[in-house]
Amino acid sequence: MKKMLFVLLMLAIAFALAACGGSDEESGNENAGSGEQVSIDIFQGKVEFKDQFEDLVAQYQEENPDVSISVKTVGGGTDYDPVLKTEFNSGEAPDIFNIGGPQGVEDYREYLTDLSDTKAADAALDGTLSTVKDGEEILGLPFNQEGYGLIYNKRIFEEAGINPDDLLTYEDLEKAVQTLDGMKEELGIDSVFAFPGKEGWVIGDHAANAYLSPEFDQDVMKAYQAETLAFERADEFKRFIDLQADYSVGPVLSLDYSQQVEEYFSLERVAMIQQGNWVYPSIQQMDEEVAQNIGIIPIPVEGHEGSIPVGVPNYWAVNNQGTDEEIQAAKDFLDWMYTSEAGKTAVLEDFKFIPAYEGYDTDKIVDPLSKEVYEYSEAGNTIGWIFSGYPTMWGQDALGSNIQRYLGDEATFEEAIDAAIAEWESARQ
């Protein structure tokens, strides 16, 4: 009898252990249940979803108590790339960090883990991994898809009698801007635009991309491989910059991203800002009613009217200098974030992301900006996202800073463009 009780007890223990093992597998963490704490650091540059991302990390840690994750976010008014390089140079390199396409792969190649064995890599949409591949290796996982243009306040446009669907050409946009400017007091706005001239990336990465993309046939790899550029549409670029600067609250060179989005646009003090769907969470936090009443107007590019730039803004990379346990824990977290039901819900509903992965119910894209971007993408009305093929920091530190010199009357526009082109050529030698 005692022998029988002993056998039954051993079977019960075995079943309990098996059940625990099954729970760990469902959580997506191969280290869970090992009893050994694994700590990983994430260094990311998307300030717009900082709080929501940290909430998801906390949820993951609850489900995986053997994993400790710390998150550091740098962005907005602080350039991410220089701070990331400082982290690496100081010996405090993170386990998970962000890279921006082919130039990021080149800059950090020695630290990049092959992620081809992850569930997320298998689920990535066609084309989203092409810029982070090296042979059969996949060296980054896409954040999401994003699109940008001129974000506008629908109430203000309606009161001004402007139909945003009619604004396709530069002349259309200029006329609308002049109408809004002439009605500032009636509309209760300080100015038409809040143009953040302090932010080199808004000027040199995003605005310039719309006018440089056609020069490279919308192909980021052509931009990445180019030894020089002609900037064939510099005149178009100039008038778009001038329009925003001339009809903006000022002084534009001291206006930063946070002021643009939160202080001016979210409080309905301006009618338009040049930004993308990533601003929605910030606007929603400031004023839910305003957030539900905004849309996107395409940046006017001759021959590409009615299209907006859409692409993958950043990729998650895993540092190959960590221990095997840290590398695996990093992969497990990224897989969980993009392929588990809890993660997918957060990506869609909390982060307000347009997914770059299969297996998502895109009917659940809830915010108006992301819906519009998704519709532009589905219809094929897009401009190539080629600025991730620029030389490292060229958009911000070369083109952006030189256009800032122009805005500050320290250089002519032609001098600014020539100086930026020279820096491109120097970087590619």
Steps between C-alpha positions, in 0.01 A plus 500: 500500500784740593669419170180586311467834687864580418443433127186716498689782674781486242246511216330803652833684526584410141166636374549821698844555353370433149223754551751764611716429196199541269419837657855624436480396137175690448655813652759497221795504739738208472677612819184512714484248779876458508520680832785718368430869455584639155531877469482686169520870419299665224608834356239641264431831331124525456376741763140492376432153639738508798233452769305238304819308424604501864154371594540210257847423637350488850234258377765278346698494823190397694458205264874426503631563853844364413556791259581854612477773235607862533397756239673825413337733248677784320341703224286801425731793564804273547658320204498124558803391296771704673374387842493137384861527386590643839335199667712263292820698553446512875471123530131525593370365169133393518374152416227636272540823304379673183658528156365683198546273200806432284717777644419379851599147401834629371565712809422225753571185298750357749237508777198365312345162581347292221125500567399270216395231749239721670124471459486874434735470201275229354194722545653821356318633192664460160754772436533619858825309560680573174713782641621305806613179330856380455488184292270261685530692825224733622653769720196699609126470562272781380329725754194569288395689190469877510393776266519875518393823338320807630282419799200734501214591733171410331291744703721794406500402133123464497450841660736650242305333217799295382457150359824308576430258214553787256854573621718306259741746341725756664279776362196338665681485833633854475151638432358311800781629722430859394129451573575366848747781566239759408251346745729449801297717736170350389635146530668565835847390388841659555627401155449244225803280580720410791823426311763346733811648343704382799448137391742408223325166443168666416675704230780277377349154544128536446438815296801440275414132451182593311706691243806273488315169472408544129869567425580148626196333338340462847769244584679524836782273382574730206532788744722289723731412210512851346834680518334837436163659429378772268208619716298549183197626691681751723272783380189303599655420835585868555151630440352237734745598776440870436123459513514336842757745638323811367162402648622348826498608861848605586782523536514178299864421583415468869180300447543132584293186445326499839393862464379437146283202587387573856515873557371613162321231300334307781372825651363609160725803481606407144321330211776273368829336586740289293499165682376142472261255658741450792380827657152364570567364853650833608204696362255255656662546840464876465143509363295196395250712304772666292668162441184360345466797267828502304621372164795495257559712191773378260815708464469640145758338271463557127410176324416333831198701605269320740773272639669494840834354611446162669765267637659322793651769727723284719604144574560317826850356521643256755854543628708189428747590777262381771493155656306223327230540765473876444487462122228235526302710750516796261375288209224352716375845601491630142321186384244537778442867423419442134354148486317432829135604531582732793783659306298544181219665695746747650663570162165587343303654784758649738795585276264605215741331258431401142637146519788385283410137569245243389229375734347835597139609463559832327130581536594573862727790406321758707663840463412719199859571395604134486181414315578758233861385466385139468249603230769688305725195526229255394417718200868523400497880536841519665838667461810296579654527846864542399650709779613187685742467207663837569856503635502480880325805652517685166135602510531661841860610530573594138183592314294593805768719655577672169134582443497639853785728392279612211203561731728704724621714206852361535505343152306510177289198416737406220797519737319280749419234238852507354652456847268206574584332169872539574451330837314212332791451257755519780313239704490262204870518411 
